[in-house]
Amino acid sequence: MASSKVLETKKAIVDEIIDKIKNSESVILFEYQGLTVSEVSDLRRKLRDAAGEVKIYKNTLLKRALDDLKIDLGEFLEGPNAIMFGKDLLEPIKVVSAFAKEHDKMKVRVGIINGEAASLQVINEYASIPSYEGLLTMLAAGMMEHVRNLAIGLNLYAEKLEN
């Protein structure tokens, strides 16, 4: 039978996982087996810049935390998994997706977005959304087109009045 000290340590880890999931906008579970230490360090560095972090927990402890949160990811808790916790919604997802495309040994499995399980398809859709700055640029370009068309129309009307 496990000692009370070991049980307390495991309970603290489960509580830590629950706290991290609750305080994260996006959580991604991915396979990291086959990545070198330098590649994992590179991923951690990129995620740190995007307000995210990577942790590795035992699947049994992760399952207990997910059961407490009433999130079912049972079929994905097999084999070596790493977990990305992101404070922001989009940027950490984009970093992990881009890293997975560059490194074929890394496989994104499933995610949790705003407390709800998200399939790989949903994660890929979020990863394809342009950045905040890109969306603002697209909005500004769309608005400029209408202003340009208005200016052309007013110019043509002014020329018609002169003739």
Legacy VTK file of the C-alpha trace (Angstrom):
# vtk DataFile Version 3.0
C-alpha trace
ASCII
DATASET POLYDATA
POINTS 163 float
0.000 0.000 0.000
1.260 3.477 -0.894
2.400 5.716 1.915
0.411 8.797 2.844
3.298 11.002 1.693
3.176 9.514 -1.821
-0.623 9.864 -1.930
-0.380 13.510 -0.849
2.201 14.176 -3.567
-0.021 12.585 -6.207
-3.039 14.549 -4.953
-1.007 17.772 -5.185
-0.041 16.945 -8.785
-3.691 16.223 -9.700
-4.701 19.546 -8.120
-1.945 21.287 -10.102
-3.223 19.783 -13.365
-6.807 20.812 -12.554
-5.663 24.347 -11.736
-3.633 24.629 -14.962
-6.533 23.388 -17.098
-8.993 25.780 -15.432
-6.634 28.750 -15.904
-5.812 27.971 -19.547
-7.734 29.131 -22.585
-6.273 26.291 -24.650
-4.832 22.898 -23.708
-3.359 20.500 -26.257
-2.368 16.889 -25.681
0.331 15.683 -28.072
2.787 12.838 -28.586
6.392 13.893 -28.228
8.157 10.543 -28.559
11.021 10.771 -31.053
11.739 14.467 -30.504
15.245 15.308 -29.356
15.926 17.283 -26.201
16.913 20.334 -28.268
13.666 20.154 -30.255
11.589 19.989 -27.056
13.612 22.905 -25.639
12.943 24.859 -28.838
9.206 24.151 -28.508
9.240 25.265 -24.866
11.028 28.498 -25.826
8.546 29.269 -28.612
5.601 28.545 -26.320
7.024 30.724 -23.558
6.990 33.642 -26.045
3.339 32.821 -26.880
2.156 32.623 -23.222
2.178 28.837 -23.112
4.039 26.016 -21.415
4.637 22.318 -21.906
4.392 19.803 -19.061
4.640 16.037 -18.924
2.489 14.156 -16.404
1.711 10.503 -15.875
-1.409 9.494 -17.792
-3.063 8.101 -14.647
-2.724 11.450 -12.840
-3.949 13.322 -15.905
-6.937 10.967 -16.153
-7.861 11.647 -12.517
-7.694 15.402 -13.104
-9.821 15.141 -16.250
-12.346 12.939 -14.422
-12.648 15.609 -11.717
-13.291 18.202 -14.443
-15.750 15.842 -16.198
-13.776 15.875 -19.458
-13.503 12.522 -21.248
-10.270 12.006 -23.191
-9.856 8.347 -22.247
-8.863 7.011 -25.664
-6.069 9.611 -25.974
-4.378 8.792 -22.669
-2.262 5.958 -24.042
1.481 6.164 -24.522
3.811 9.085 -23.878
1.941 12.396 -23.933
2.900 15.973 -23.262
0.448 18.746 -22.465
0.538 22.328 -23.653
-1.202 24.877 -21.435
-1.870 28.226 -23.107
-2.980 31.431 -21.410
-4.094 32.801 -24.791
-6.462 30.985 -27.092
-4.859 31.202 -30.532
-1.117 31.848 -30.331
-0.106 28.699 -28.383
-2.269 26.561 -30.684
-0.563 28.097 -33.712
2.899 27.451 -32.237
2.153 23.789 -31.494
0.509 23.208 -34.897
3.385 24.833 -36.771
5.929 22.859 -34.746
4.052 19.623 -35.464
4.126 20.394 -39.197
7.901 20.946 -39.054
8.561 17.802 -36.971
6.754 14.712 -38.215
7.477 12.777 -34.991
5.246 15.125 -33.013
1.525 14.359 -33.315
-1.224 16.567 -31.960
-3.886 14.279 -30.512
-6.678 16.279 -28.872
-7.293 19.564 -27.110
-9.372 21.336 -24.529
-10.573 24.779 -25.523
-12.337 26.874 -22.886
-13.009 23.777 -20.775
-14.501 21.669 -23.584
-12.845 18.790 -25.450
-11.814 19.743 -28.989
-10.978 17.351 -31.802
-7.917 17.605 -34.023
-10.075 19.168 -36.738
-11.170 21.995 -34.401
-7.569 22.593 -33.332
-6.497 22.835 -36.982
-9.290 25.336 -37.654
-8.112 27.506 -34.753
-4.517 27.229 -36.006
-5.541 28.529 -39.436
-7.073 31.759 -38.069
-4.843 34.752 -38.858
-3.197 36.608 -35.988
-4.840 39.620 -34.347
-2.641 41.994 -36.341
-3.457 40.116 -39.544
-7.196 40.389 -38.864
-6.853 44.143 -38.239
-4.951 44.516 -41.510
-7.686 42.625 -43.367
-10.356 44.839 -41.766
-8.476 48.025 -42.661
-7.965 46.853 -46.262
-11.682 46.095 -46.586
-12.623 49.515 -45.228
-10.101 51.288 -47.495
-11.691 49.697 -50.551
-15.048 51.308 -49.738
-13.432 54.695 -49.116
-11.559 54.437 -52.437
-14.769 53.547 -54.301
-16.548 56.497 -52.666
-13.729 58.853 -53.695
-13.862 57.611 -57.297
-17.642 58.016 -57.366
-17.481 61.565 -55.965
-14.740 62.481 -58.442
-16.830 61.193 -61.372
-19.862 63.114 -60.095
-17.801 66.309 -59.751
-16.486 65.913 -63.305
-20.038 65.369 -64.575
-21.211 68.577 -62.857
-18.320 70.559 -64.414
-19.299 69.447 -67.924
LINES 1 164
163 0 1 2 3 4 5 6 7 8 9 10 11 12 13 14 15 16 17 18 19 20 21 22 23 24 25 26 27 28 29 30 31 32 33 34 35 36 37 38 39 40 41 42 43 44 45 46 47 48 49 50 51 52 53 54 55 56 57 58 59 60 61 62 63 64 65 66 67 68 69 70 71 72 73 74 75 76 77 78 79 80 81 82 83 84 85 86 87 88 89 90 91 92 93 94 95 96 97 98 99 100 101 102 103 104 105 106 107 108 109 110 111 112 113 114 115 116 117 118 119 120 121 122 123 124 125 126 127 128 129 130 131 132 133 134 135 136 137 138 139 140 141 142 143 144 145 146 147 148 149 150 151 152 153 154 155 156 157 158 159 160 161 162
